[in-house]
Amino acid sequence: MGWVILGILVIHIGKRTTGFEIWKRGDKMLPWQYLAIIMCFIINIIAKYLDWGGFKVLLEWNARGPLLFAFQYIYYLAEGFLISLIIVFGQKACEKWFHNEKIPYGGIALGLTWGLVHIFTKGSMVIGILSAIGGFMFGTVYLLVNKDYRKALPIITALFIL
């Protein structure tokens, strides 16, 4: 719950200090963008299936049982919210600094931080690299939805969970 409150506070402060409206609608998506997002889901699910040795959601359901599973996925929703904010604000900052809107800077920022943290916390270079690639892909999704946070938040969270 604290993470969600912190995320809401970040959105509020970001709007107040910079005028950045995170909830502004993006341009209409083209068919190729939808296809690219579907491909991201396919790649993500296959990578996690190989990493986990099965379908992650089902394995967690079987390992945790209904109550712990529910709490785990509430936690994942909050974590998905926070990683989406890293992407959005990282993208906004780097676009301002580097004057280029085509590079998924937010995904790079997430990939580097998330990847490095997973190397040290999980003690695995492979998990860290997979996390970095995932972060980069999530940032790419933000660009694919034309930086429309209303679309990006549920897609990024679903990619993170699945």
C-alpha positions as CSV (number, residue, x, y, z in Angstrom):
1,M,0.0,0.0,0.0
2,G,2.9,2.3,0.8
3,W,4.3,1.9,-2.7
4,V,1.0,2.9,-4.3
5,I,0.8,6.0,-2.1
6,L,4.4,6.8,-3.0
7,G,3.6,6.4,-6.7
8,I,0.6,8.7,-6.5
9,L,2.7,11.2,-4.7
10,V,5.3,11.1,-7.5
11,I,2.6,11.7,-10.1
12,H,1.3,14.6,-8.1
13,I,4.7,16.2,-7.5
14,G,5.7,15.6,-11.2
15,K,2.6,17.5,-12.4
16,R,3.0,20.3,-9.8
17,T,6.7,20.9,-10.5
18,T,7.0,20.3,-14.2
19,G,3.4,20.5,-15.5
20,F,3.8,16.9,-16.9
21,E,0.3,15.4,-17.3
22,I,0.8,11.7,-17.1
23,W,-2.8,10.9,-17.9
24,K,-2.8,12.8,-21.2
25,R,-4.1,10.6,-24.0
26,G,-1.7,9.6,-26.7
27,D,-2.3,9.4,-30.4
28,K,-4.4,6.6,-31.9
29,M,-2.4,3.4,-32.3
30,L,-1.8,1.9,-35.8
31,P,-2.3,-1.8,-36.5
32,W,1.5,-2.6,-36.5
33,Q,1.7,-1.2,-33.0
34,Y,-1.0,-3.6,-31.7
35,L,0.9,-6.5,-33.5
36,A,4.2,-5.4,-31.9
37,I,2.6,-5.4,-28.4
38,I,1.2,-8.9,-29.0
39,M,4.7,-10.0,-30.0
40,C,6.0,-8.5,-26.7
41,F,3.5,-10.7,-24.8
42,I,4.5,-13.8,-26.7
43,I,8.2,-13.2,-26.2
44,N,7.7,-12.3,-22.5
45,I,5.6,-15.4,-21.8
46,I,8.0,-17.7,-23.6
47,A,11.0,-16.2,-21.8
48,K,9.3,-16.5,-18.4
49,Y,8.2,-20.0,-19.2
50,L,11.7,-21.1,-19.9
51,D,13.1,-19.2,-16.9
52,W,10.5,-20.6,-14.5
53,G,10.3,-24.1,-16.0
54,G,6.6,-23.6,-16.6
55,F,3.8,-21.0,-16.7
56,K,4.7,-18.6,-13.9
57,V,1.1,-17.8,-12.8
58,L,0.1,-21.5,-12.5
59,L,3.4,-22.4,-10.7
60,E,2.8,-19.6,-8.2
61,W,-0.8,-20.6,-7.7
62,N,0.2,-24.2,-7.0
63,A,3.1,-23.2,-4.7
64,R,1.3,-20.6,-2.7
65,G,-2.4,-21.5,-2.5
66,P,-5.3,-19.1,-3.0
67,L,-4.7,-16.6,-0.1
68,L,-0.9,-16.2,-0.5
69,F,-1.3,-16.1,-4.3
70,A,-3.9,-13.2,-4.0
71,F,-1.5,-11.2,-1.8
72,Q,1.4,-11.9,-4.1
73,Y,-0.5,-10.6,-7.1
74,I,-1.7,-7.5,-5.2
75,Y,2.0,-6.9,-4.5
76,Y,2.7,-7.4,-8.2
77,L,0.1,-4.9,-9.2
78,A,1.7,-2.3,-6.9
79,E,5.2,-3.2,-8.3
80,G,3.8,-3.0,-11.9
81,F,2.6,0.5,-11.1
82,L,6.0,1.6,-9.8
83,I,8.0,0.2,-12.7
84,S,5.6,1.9,-15.1
85,L,6.4,5.2,-13.3
86,I,10.2,4.6,-13.7
87,I,9.6,4.1,-17.4
88,V,7.4,7.2,-17.8
89,F,9.5,9.6,-15.8
90,G,12.7,8.2,-17.1
91,Q,11.4,8.6,-20.7
92,K,10.3,12.2,-20.0
93,A,13.6,13.2,-18.4
94,C,15.8,11.7,-21.1
95,E,13.7,13.1,-23.9
96,K,14.2,16.6,-22.4
97,W,17.9,16.0,-21.9
98,F,18.7,14.3,-25.2
99,H,16.0,15.7,-27.5
100,N,15.0,12.4,-29.0
101,E,11.6,10.8,-28.6
102,K,12.2,7.6,-30.5
103,I,14.6,5.8,-28.1
104,P,13.0,3.9,-25.2
105,Y,15.0,5.8,-22.5
106,G,12.5,4.8,-19.8
107,G,13.0,1.2,-20.6
108,I,16.7,1.6,-20.6
109,A,16.6,3.2,-17.1
110,L,14.3,0.5,-15.8
111,G,16.4,-2.3,-17.5
112,L,19.7,-1.0,-16.0
113,T,18.3,-0.4,-12.5
114,W,16.1,-3.5,-12.4
115,G,18.7,-5.7,-14.0
116,L,21.5,-4.6,-11.7
117,V,19.4,-5.0,-8.6
118,H,18.4,-8.6,-9.7
119,I,22.0,-9.5,-10.3
120,F,22.9,-8.6,-6.7
121,T,19.6,-9.7,-5.0
122,K,19.2,-13.0,-6.8
123,G,22.9,-13.6,-7.3
124,S,22.4,-14.5,-10.9
125,M,23.8,-12.8,-14.0
126,V,21.2,-14.5,-16.2
127,I,18.2,-13.3,-14.1
128,G,19.7,-9.8,-14.1
129,I,20.1,-9.8,-17.9
130,L,16.6,-11.2,-18.4
131,S,15.3,-8.4,-16.1
132,A,17.2,-5.8,-18.1
133,I,15.8,-7.1,-21.4
134,G,12.3,-7.1,-19.8
135,G,12.7,-3.5,-18.7
136,F,13.8,-2.5,-22.1
137,M,10.8,-4.2,-23.7
138,F,8.4,-2.6,-21.2
139,G,9.8,0.8,-22.1
140,T,9.4,0.0,-25.8
141,V,5.7,-0.8,-25.0
142,Y,5.3,2.7,-23.6
143,L,6.5,4.1,-26.9
144,L,4.3,1.6,-28.8
145,V,1.1,3.0,-27.1
146,N,2.3,6.5,-28.1
147,K,3.1,7.4,-24.5
148,D,-0.5,7.0,-23.4
149,Y,-0.2,6.0,-19.7
150,R,-3.8,4.9,-19.6
151,K,-2.9,2.1,-22.1
152,A,0.7,1.6,-20.9
153,L,-0.1,0.9,-17.2
154,P,-2.3,-2.2,-17.7
155,I,-0.1,-3.6,-20.5
156,I,3.2,-3.1,-18.6
157,T,1.7,-4.5,-15.5
158,A,0.3,-7.5,-17.3
159,L,3.7,-8.1,-19.0
160,F,5.3,-7.9,-15.6
161,I,2.9,-10.4,-14.0
162,L,2.7,-12.9,-16.8
